[in-house]
């Protein structure tokens, strides 16, 4: 198991342990992340309408794009928690299975012939647009570019910890119960800790 797979596997196990605790913790988390899920739905609709014909299997299978690169996807702890909250146990079992063995392919361990195993993909994956795609879709269409810029700005209200944000909150919920994950970047990344310090949050 690579260090990347191990980090993903450990994180998923932590989340599943937390959900198995007293009370309906999964449902409680779903309530917390509801606004974020609504944002993700609007983002998905935008990408489906304007990029689905470009961002196809042909793109990443050709290895010409950074999409779905092997061990190159930065998934935050919050990404994994959100996905686990909306996924079935069977879906999570599949994720646990692929992270428990070596990834001998050229692409992300979670990418299968049927697509990504995550029901709600990591935000860095879903909102990654290559330069070629951006030029083709946004070129000559400033209104569309502005709509995407607004989605990018809204993303930061959930992820960028210069103020209290969901991604930081989700890490704290689990940390308060004694859980630690290598993907808890909001509380462990020197860069993000500096962001919080400059914002007066530390």
N, C-alpha and C positions, 0 to 999 in steps of 0.2 A: 504494500500500500504506500503510495507516495505521500509526502507531507501534505500536499493539497487535498488529496482524498481523505486523509486522516482528519484534517481540520473540518471538512464538510461532514464526515461521519460522526465525529464527536459532537458537533453542534446539533445535528439532527437528534442524536440520542438524548442530549440535554433537554431539548424542547419536548420530546416525547415523555421524558420522565416528569417534567413540570406539568404537562397536561394530565398525567395520571394521578396527580395529587388531589387533595381534598377539594370538594366543590367543582363547579363546572368552569374550570379555568380556561378551557378552549373558547367557550361561549363568551366569557368575560373579555378575552382578548379580541374576539371578533367585534365586540362593541367598540373597543378602543380604536381599532384600525378601520372602522367603517368609512370615515372621511377619506382615508388614504385609498381604500378600495374603489371609492367613487372616482377619485382622481385617476387611478389606474385604468378604470373602464373608459373614461373620456380619452385618455392617451391612446389606449388600444384602438379605439374607434378611429382616431385621427390617423394612426399608422396604417390601419387596415385600408382606409379609404385612399391614402396618398402614396403608400410605399409597398403595399402587398405585392404588386406586380413586379417590383424591382428586387426586393429582398427575399429571394427564393432560394431553394436548395441549390440551384445551379451556382449561385454566388459563392456560398461558403464551401461547397464541394470542390470548387475550382482552386481553393486556397488563395484566391486573389483578395479576399477580404479578411479583416480582423474579426469578423463576426464569429462567435462560438469558438474562439481559439483555445487550444488545449492548455489547461491550467492557467489561463490568462484572464479568467472572469473573476472580478473582485466582487464577491458576495458578502454583504454585511450580515451580521447576526439578525438584524431586523428583517432582512429579505427572507431568511430561512424561517423565522418565526411566522411571518405573514403567510408564506406558502404552506407551512404545516397547518396553520389554523383553517385554511380553506380546502385542504386536501383530505382525501380518504386515507384510511390506514393502508389500504392496498397500494395507493400511489406512493406513500412514504416508504413502504416496504421496497418498492422498486428503486427508489433513490438510495436507500440504505444498501441495497444489493450491489448497485453499480459502483458505489464508493468503497466497497469492501474488497474490490479486486483491481489489479493493475489496468490502467487505461492504455491500451496498445494502439489506439487510433490516433488520428491527426487532429481531432476536434475535441470539444468539451465533453467531459465524462457524462454529462446529463443529456447530450444530444443523441437521439436514437433515430432510426429510419422513419419513425412516426412523428418526429419532432422533439421538442424539449420536454423533459420529464416534469418540470416545474409547472404547476397550474398558474401561479403568479411569478413570472420570471424575476430574477434580480433586476433592480431598477437600472443598473448600469448596462445590462443586456438590452432591455426593452427600449431604452432611450438612446442607444448607440446608433448613429447614422454615419455612414461613410461619406467621404467628400463627394464621391461620384454621385451617390444617391441624392445628397443635398442639392448639388448643382442642378441635377435633372429635374427635381421636384420644385425647388424654391426659385430657380433661375427665372427671372422675369415675373415673379409672383410675390411681391413684398407683403401682401396681406396674409398669405399662407405662411411665410417666414415669421411674421409677427405673431401669428397664432401659435406656432411652434415655440417661439421665444417665451410666450406667456406660460406654456406648459413647462418649459425648462425652469422658469422662475418659480412656479408653483411647486415643482419637485423639491426645490431647496427648502421650502417651508416644512417639509417632512424629514429632510435628510441632513441639512447643513446646520451644525450645532452652534451657530452664533446667537441662538436664542433657544428656548425649550422646544424641542422637536420630537416627533414620534420615534425616529430611529434611536435617539438617545434614551427616551422613556422606556422603550421595549427592553433595551439592555438592562436598565436599572430594575425593572420588574423582576427579571430573572436573577440578577445579582443579589437583590434583597432576599432571595430565597436560597442563596449560597451557591448559585451556579456560575461557572466561568467558562467562557468560550474564546478560542483564539480569534474569532470573528467579531468580537466586541470592540470594534475600532473606535467608536465614539468615546469609550472610556480608556482605551489603551494606545491609540495611535498618537505619537508625539505631535504630528501635524494638527490633528483635530483637537487635541488637548490645548494646543496653543490658540486655536480659534476660540475655544471656550474661555480661555484665560483672558484673551484680548476683549472678549465681549462681557467680561465681568461675571462669568458664570462659575468660576472656580475661586 
